């Protein structure tokens, strides 16, 4: 598990762990988790209580489609 506060929903926690494995930086929420890509060019949010049942799948799919790598060199 990463360094962030545990997500209140199990499917949200799994999504955070998968994003962390892809190299994404995860910041703790006041209202949502902030997700920052490895290259530093992209950012998104992961909701604590999304109204869309596919929110977690969509965030993970979006991150995978970016195929972001560390590009700061």
Secondary structure, 3 states (H helix, E strand, C coil): CCCCCCCCCHHHHHHHHHHHHCCCEEECCCCEEEEECCCCCCEEEEECCCCCCCHHHHHHHHHHHHCCCCCCC
